[in-house]
Structures are given as C-alpha cells and as structure tokens.
C-alpha cells in the first residue's frame, strides 16, 4: 500500500491496525521507559471507546493526548 493510501484510510477513520506490523515497529532515537498509571474506571471506559473509534490501542490514545498537552505547555 502506498503512503498516501494509508494516510487517506486513516483520515477517513478506517481501522488501519491491520496494515501495521507492530511487532517490529520502532521509534528511532527515542528511548522508552515504562511507567504505571492508575486511572479511574470511567476514564478507562472512555479511552477504550475512543481507541475503538480510531482503531488504535488505548496506549496510543494516552500517548498522543499527553504529547499534545505537553507540546501546548512548552
């Protein structure tokens, strides 16, 4: 699949997870550190709902929203 086709599917809200090989995906030059965060159940339910709507894992939504907030704060 060409990149513009992939982008169009994403923009249209299509579940793109089937096109991503997550077992080999890496973010170059970005070290990772695992942290544990406790969320209230209502928050998890809303996160899961949004993740399903976008066709991405819950963790992706959390990372994206935190990154957006940090970018605004800096």
One Martini backbone bead per residue (centre of mass of N, CA, C, O) as a GRO file, in nm:
protein
   74
    1UNK     BB    1   0.097   0.036   0.021
    2UNK     BB    2   0.059   0.354  -0.003
    3UNK     BB    3   0.090   0.630   0.187
    4UNK     BB    4  -0.166   0.785   0.083
    5UNK     BB    5  -0.362   0.552   0.137
    6UNK     BB    6  -0.313   0.529   0.437
    7UNK     BB    7  -0.386   0.822   0.508
    8UNK     BB    8  -0.677   0.813   0.401
    9UNK     BB    9  -0.781   0.594   0.587
   10UNK     BB   10  -0.724   0.742   0.848
   11UNK     BB   11  -0.892   1.004   0.781
   12UNK     BB   12  -1.164   0.812   0.749
   13UNK     BB   13  -1.152   0.597   1.005
   14UNK     BB   14  -0.997   0.356   0.944
   15UNK     BB   15  -0.878   0.054   1.027
   16UNK     BB   16  -0.509   0.027   1.035
   17UNK     BB   17  -0.389  -0.218   1.200
   18UNK     BB   18  -0.353  -0.430   0.960
   19UNK     BB   19  -0.099  -0.243   0.831
   20UNK     BB   20   0.060  -0.297   1.104
   21UNK     BB   21   0.384  -0.393   1.231
   22UNK     BB   22   0.423  -0.399   1.569
   23UNK     BB   23   0.667  -0.602   1.625
   24UNK     BB   24   0.878  -0.385   1.450
   25UNK     BB   25   0.820  -0.126   1.571
   26UNK     BB   26   0.999   0.191   1.578
   27UNK     BB   27   1.166   0.463   1.759
   28UNK     BB   28   1.397   0.654   1.674
   29UNK     BB   29   1.576   0.800   1.929
   30UNK     BB   30   1.363   0.667   2.154
   31UNK     BB   31   1.342   0.620   2.461
   32UNK     BB   32   1.209   0.393   2.692
   33UNK     BB   33   0.966   0.410   2.973
   34UNK     BB   34   0.809   0.248   3.215
   35UNK     BB   35   0.477   0.319   3.340
   36UNK     BB   36   0.247   0.358   3.608
   37UNK     BB   37  -0.113   0.412   3.580
   38UNK     BB   38  -0.395   0.523   3.750
   39UNK     BB   39  -0.735   0.481   3.656
   40UNK     BB   40  -1.040   0.541   3.627
   41UNK     BB   41  -1.289   0.362   3.493
   42UNK     BB   42  -1.427   0.588   3.325
   43UNK     BB   43  -1.166   0.654   3.166
   44UNK     BB   44  -1.117   0.382   3.035
   45UNK     BB   45  -1.384   0.367   2.881
   46UNK     BB   46  -1.331   0.625   2.708
   47UNK     BB   47  -1.065   0.535   2.585
   48UNK     BB   48  -1.176   0.277   2.448
   49UNK     BB   49  -1.382   0.415   2.270
   50UNK     BB   50  -1.178   0.591   2.111
   51UNK     BB   51  -0.995   0.362   2.015
   52UNK     BB   52  -1.211   0.216   1.849
   53UNK     BB   53  -1.282   0.450   1.661
   54UNK     BB   54  -0.967   0.465   1.554
   55UNK     BB   55  -0.812   0.182   1.563
   56UNK     BB   56  -0.656   0.182   1.846
   57UNK     BB   57  -0.478   0.173   2.110
   58UNK     BB   58  -0.491   0.302   2.418
   59UNK     BB   59  -0.192   0.393   2.439
   60UNK     BB   60  -0.202   0.586   2.197
   61UNK     BB   61  -0.396   0.791   2.314
   62UNK     BB   62  -0.235   0.868   2.561
   63UNK     BB   63   0.022   0.963   2.418
   64UNK     BB   64  -0.103   1.176   2.238
   65UNK     BB   65  -0.239   1.355   2.456
   66UNK     BB   66   0.015   1.413   2.616
   67UNK     BB   67   0.182   1.536   2.388
   68UNK     BB   68  -0.010   1.770   2.329
   69UNK     BB   69   0.002   1.899   2.612
   70UNK     BB   70   0.311   1.940   2.624
   71UNK     BB   71   0.332   2.121   2.376
   72UNK     BB   72   0.152   2.352   2.491
   73UNK     BB   73   0.330   2.398   2.760
   74UNK     BB   74   0.612   2.482   2.593
   0.00000   0.00000   0.00000
